[in-house]
């Protein structure tokens, strides 16, 4: 990999390891996952439930530090890979949920 390849992203990825939940819009069923990394544009999370690319999700990431408020957002799944019985899901953030 070229040295400049790592700098092509608009936002730096932060390694998180935070617990999170997600659900499909119009569904009450909530799934648990682990947010692996997060940037200003998207996230990567792992889950034991399959998710299809192109699907919309509502997510909630609960930070380890209780001083930091949770992130609630709408995302679109870009790609999914399976590894060791878990799914790695890359998603782009489409909007942040408001508190109201």
C-alpha positions in Angstrom: 0.0 0.0 0.0 1.3 3.4 -0.8 1.8 5.8 2.0 -0.8 8.3 0.7 -3.5 5.6 0.4 -4.2 5.9 4.1 -4.9 9.6 3.8 -7.6 9.3 1.0 -10.5 9.3 3.5 -12.2 12.5 4.3 -12.6 11.5 8.0 -10.3 9.7 10.3 -11.6 6.4 11.6 -11.7 6.0 15.4 -11.4 2.5 16.9 -14.3 2.1 19.3 -15.2 -1.4 20.4 -18.5 0.1 21.8 -21.7 -1.9 22.2 -24.5 -0.8 19.8 -27.9 -1.8 18.7 -29.7 -1.6 15.4 -33.1 -2.1 13.9 -34.7 -2.0 10.6 -37.1 0.9 10.1 -40.7 0.0 10.8 -39.6 -2.9 12.9 -39.6 -3.2 16.7 -37.0 -6.0 16.8 -33.6 -4.7 18.0 -30.3 -6.5 17.3 -27.1 -6.2 19.3 -23.7 -5.5 17.7 -20.2 -4.1 18.4 -19.1 -1.0 16.6 -15.5 -1.6 15.5 -14.7 1.8 14.2 -16.5 5.1 13.5 -15.8 8.1 11.3 -17.7 11.3 10.4 -19.1 9.5 7.4 -19.7 5.9 8.4 -19.0 2.9 10.7 -18.0 -0.7 10.7 -19.8 -3.1 13.1 -19.9 -6.8 13.7 -23.1 -8.7 14.4 -24.3 -12.3 14.5 -27.3 -11.5 12.3 -27.1 -11.2 8.5 -27.8 -7.8 7.0 -28.1 -7.1 3.2 -26.2 -4.3 1.4 -28.5 -1.5 0.5 -30.7 -1.9 3.6 -31.5 1.1 5.8 -30.9 0.8 9.6 -31.5 2.9 12.7 -28.5 2.6 15.0 -27.7 3.5 18.5 -24.0 3.5 19.8 -23.5 3.6 23.5 -20.1 5.0 24.4 -18.1 3.4 27.2 -17.8 6.8 28.9 -21.2 7.9 30.3 -20.3 11.6 29.9 -20.5 11.1 26.1 -24.1 10.9 24.8 -25.1 8.0 22.6 -25.1 8.4 18.9 -28.4 7.7 17.2 -28.4 7.7 13.4 -29.8 6.5 10.2 -27.4 4.5 8.1 -27.3 2.6 4.8 -25.4 -0.7 4.6 -22.7 -0.6 1.9 -21.1 -4.1 2.2 -21.2 -7.1 4.4 -18.6 -9.8 4.9 -18.8 -13.0 6.9 -16.0 -14.1 9.1 -16.0 -16.8 11.9 -19.8 -16.9 12.1 -20.1 -13.1 12.4 -20.9 -10.5 9.9 -18.8 -7.3 9.4 -21.1 -4.6 8.2 -19.8 -1.3 6.7 -22.4 1.4 6.6 -22.6 5.1 5.6 -24.3 7.6 7.9 -27.3 9.2 6.2 -28.6 11.3 9.1 -28.4 11.9 12.8 -31.6 11.4 14.8 -32.7 14.5 16.7 -33.6 14.3 20.4 -37.0 15.8 19.9 
